[in-house]
Amino acid sequence: MKTSISTPSLQQAVVTGDIATLQKCFRSRVDTNMFDDNGEPLLFTAIVNNDMETLVLLLSNSDVNLASEDGRTALMIAVEMNDMSMVKKLIKSGARVDSKDNSGKTPLLLALENGKFNIAEYLIKHGSDVNEVDHLGQSALFFVANADCSGSSKIVKTLICCGYVLKDCDSWLCPDNFTGNKTKESKYRNLIHKLKVSFKTMSNSKNMIL
């Protein structure tokens, strides 16, 4: 929850990576769970600036799960910045992997939406729910398909291994839905084939285990 706007000196110290000033603020027990002039937690600035030293210092005195007015958290910003090192640091510092922004997207859905499959794999390994959907009913599988990136088959197999369940919103897997739409048909038909092969392979493997 938003507390107050940070003081100019504190905000400037975060922007410039002024560690000495930040340490002085902390010794004075200044609350760092504050927001900048754009209504975003100070943690966001360190992530956008790729300033790990400032981020680590802030994390020792701040709530890692503090969210902006649109519901975004520091972990979501690190995912959007495609910064694996900061993603790892934030999760180790207690960042919730299944927090949702105001659109219902989790860090995992954001990673898949932008084709950041390596980060998505890491989030899944650290407990992200593969069956979450956003407020528009868009699933993890939907975002994989629309990311149009290499490595889609691998991430699909990971989703299935981790318990992904086909949903009503995955009805686009039926090629008949693209009849008359050559653009969509061309884009998705090959991926649909790969997805079906993946689901069939994984289902057979599970049956063999059982």
C-alpha positions as CSV (number, residue, x, y, z in Angstrom):
1,M,0.0,0.0,0.0
2,K,1.3,3.4,-0.9
3,T,2.7,5.4,2.1
4,S,4.1,8.6,0.8
5,I,6.3,10.2,-1.8
6,S,10.0,9.9,-1.1
7,T,12.1,12.9,-0.2
8,P,14.0,14.5,-3.1
9,S,17.3,13.5,-1.5
10,L,16.4,9.9,-1.0
11,Q,14.9,9.6,-4.5
12,Q,18.0,11.3,-6.1
13,A,20.3,8.9,-4.2
14,V,18.5,5.9,-5.6
15,V,18.5,7.4,-9.1
16,T,22.2,8.2,-9.0
17,G,23.2,5.1,-7.0
18,D,24.6,7.3,-4.2
19,I,25.3,4.5,-1.7
20,A,26.8,6.8,0.9
21,T,23.6,8.9,1.0
22,L,21.4,5.8,1.1
23,Q,23.3,4.4,4.0
24,K,23.0,7.7,5.8
25,C,19.3,7.6,5.3
26,F,19.1,4.1,6.6
27,R,21.0,5.0,9.7
28,S,18.5,7.8,10.2
29,R,15.8,5.2,10.0
30,V,14.2,6.8,6.9
31,D,11.4,4.7,5.6
32,T,12.3,3.4,2.1
33,N,8.9,1.9,1.4
34,M,8.0,5.0,-0.5
35,F,7.2,6.0,-4.0
36,D,8.8,8.3,-6.6
37,D,7.0,11.1,-8.4
38,N,5.5,8.6,-10.9
39,G,3.9,6.6,-8.1
40,E,6.3,3.7,-8.4
41,P,8.3,2.0,-5.5
42,L,12.0,3.1,-5.3
43,L,13.0,-0.5,-6.0
44,F,11.9,0.0,-9.6
45,T,14.5,2.7,-10.2
46,A,17.4,0.4,-9.2
47,I,16.1,-2.4,-11.5
48,V,15.6,-0.1,-14.5
49,N,19.1,1.3,-13.9
50,N,20.5,-2.2,-13.7
51,D,22.0,-1.1,-10.3
52,M,22.4,-4.3,-8.3
53,E,24.3,-2.6,-5.5
54,T,21.5,-0.1,-4.9
55,L,18.9,-2.8,-5.2
56,V,20.6,-5.0,-2.6
57,L,20.8,-2.1,-0.2
58,L,17.2,-1.1,-0.7
59,L,16.1,-4.7,-0.3
60,S,17.7,-4.8,3.2
61,N,15.4,-2.0,4.2
62,S,12.3,-2.3,2.0
63,D,9.3,-4.5,1.2
64,V,10.2,-6.5,-1.9
65,N,6.5,-7.0,-2.7
66,L,5.5,-3.3,-2.6
67,A,3.4,-2.7,-5.6
68,S,2.8,0.4,-7.8
69,E,-0.7,1.8,-8.4
70,D,-1.2,-0.5,-11.4
71,G,-0.3,-3.5,-9.2
72,R,3.2,-4.2,-10.6
73,T,5.9,-5.4,-8.3
74,A,9.7,-5.2,-8.5
75,L,9.8,-8.8,-9.7
76,M,7.5,-7.9,-12.6
77,I,9.8,-5.0,-13.6
78,A,12.9,-7.3,-13.5
79,V,11.0,-9.8,-15.7
80,E,10.1,-7.0,-18.2
81,M,13.7,-5.9,-18.2
82,N,14.8,-9.5,-18.9
83,D,17.3,-9.3,-16.1
84,M,17.8,-12.8,-14.7
85,S,20.2,-11.8,-12.0
86,M,17.7,-9.3,-10.5
87,V,14.9,-11.9,-10.9
88,K,17.0,-14.3,-8.9
89,K,17.9,-11.8,-6.2
90,L,14.3,-10.6,-5.8
91,I,13.0,-14.2,-5.4
92,K,15.7,-15.0,-2.9
93,S,14.7,-11.8,-1.0
94,G,11.1,-13.1,-0.8
95,A,9.4,-11.7,-3.9
96,R,6.1,-13.5,-4.5
97,V,6.2,-15.3,-7.8
98,D,2.4,-15.4,-8.2
99,S,1.5,-11.8,-7.4
100,K,-0.8,-10.2,-10.0
101,D,-0.9,-6.7,-11.5
102,N,-4.2,-4.9,-12.2
103,S,-4.6,-6.8,-15.5
104,G,-4.3,-10.2,-13.7
105,K,-0.9,-11.0,-15.1
106,T,1.6,-12.8,-12.9
107,P,5.4,-12.6,-13.4
108,L,5.2,-15.9,-15.3
109,L,2.5,-14.7,-17.7
110,L,4.5,-11.5,-18.3
111,A,7.6,-13.5,-19.1
112,L,5.8,-15.8,-21.5
113,E,4.0,-12.9,-23.1
114,N,7.4,-11.3,-24.0
115,G,9.1,-14.6,-25.0
116,K,11.4,-14.5,-22.0
117,F,11.3,-18.3,-21.7
118,N,14.5,-18.7,-19.6
119,I,13.1,-16.5,-17.0
120,A,9.8,-18.3,-17.3
121,E,11.6,-21.6,-16.6
122,Y,13.2,-20.1,-13.5
123,L,9.9,-18.8,-12.2
124,I,8.2,-22.2,-12.7
125,K,11.0,-23.9,-10.8
126,H,10.4,-21.5,-8.0
127,G,6.7,-22.2,-7.7
128,S,4.9,-20.1,-10.3
129,D,1.4,-21.5,-10.9
130,V,1.4,-22.5,-14.6
131,N,-2.5,-22.5,-14.6
132,E,-3.0,-18.9,-13.8
133,V,-4.9,-16.8,-16.4
134,D,-5.2,-13.0,-16.6
135,H,-8.4,-11.0,-16.4
136,L,-9.0,-11.5,-20.1
137,G,-8.8,-15.3,-19.6
138,Q,-5.4,-15.5,-21.4
139,S,-3.4,-18.6,-20.3
140,A,0.3,-19.4,-20.2
141,L,-0.2,-21.5,-23.4
142,F,-1.8,-18.6,-25.1
143,F,1.1,-16.3,-24.4
144,V,3.6,-18.9,-25.5
145,A,1.8,-19.1,-28.9
146,N,1.7,-15.4,-29.3
147,A,5.3,-14.7,-28.3
148,D,6.3,-16.3,-31.6
149,C,9.8,-17.1,-30.3
150,S,12.2,-20.0,-30.6
151,G,12.1,-22.5,-27.7
152,S,8.3,-22.7,-27.6
153,S,8.3,-26.5,-27.7
154,K,10.6,-26.7,-24.7
155,I,8.5,-24.3,-22.5
156,V,5.3,-26.1,-23.5
157,K,6.8,-29.4,-22.3
158,T,7.8,-27.7,-19.0
159,L,4.3,-26.4,-18.6
160,I,2.8,-29.8,-19.1
161,C,5.3,-31.5,-16.8
162,C,4.3,-29.0,-14.1
163,G,0.6,-29.8,-14.3
164,Y,-0.7,-27.4,-17.0
165,V,-4.4,-28.2,-17.7
166,L,-6.1,-27.3,-21.0
167,K,-8.7,-24.6,-20.5
168,D,-11.7,-23.2,-22.3
169,C,-9.5,-20.3,-23.3
170,D,-7.2,-22.8,-25.1
171,S,-9.9,-23.5,-27.8
172,W,-7.6,-21.8,-30.3
173,L,-5.8,-25.1,-30.5
174,C,-8.4,-26.2,-32.9
175,P,-7.3,-25.3,-36.4
176,D,-10.9,-24.9,-37.5
177,N,-11.0,-21.6,-35.6
178,F,-8.6,-20.2,-38.2
179,T,-10.6,-21.1,-41.3
180,G,-10.6,-18.1,-43.6
181,N,-7.9,-16.3,-41.7
182,K,-4.7,-17.2,-43.6
183,T,-2.5,-15.0,-41.4
184,K,-3.5,-16.8,-38.2
185,E,-3.6,-20.2,-39.9
186,S,0.0,-19.7,-41.2
187,K,1.3,-18.5,-37.8
188,Y,-0.3,-21.1,-35.6
189,R,-0.8,-24.3,-37.6
190,N,2.8,-25.5,-37.1
191,L,2.8,-24.5,-33.4
192,I,-0.5,-26.3,-32.9
193,H,1.0,-29.5,-34.3
194,K,4.0,-29.2,-32.0
195,L,1.7,-28.5,-29.0
196,K,-0.4,-31.6,-29.8
197,V,2.6,-33.7,-30.2
198,S,4.0,-32.4,-26.8
199,F,0.7,-33.1,-25.0
200,K,0.4,-36.6,-26.6
201,T,4.1,-37.4,-25.7
202,M,3.7,-36.2,-22.1
203,S,0.4,-38.0,-21.7
204,N,1.9,-41.3,-22.9
205,S,4.9,-40.8,-20.5
206,K,2.6,-40.2,-17.6
207,N,0.6,-43.3,-18.4
208,M,3.8,-45.4,-18.6
209,I,4.7,-44.1,-15.1
210,L,1.3,-44.9,-13.8
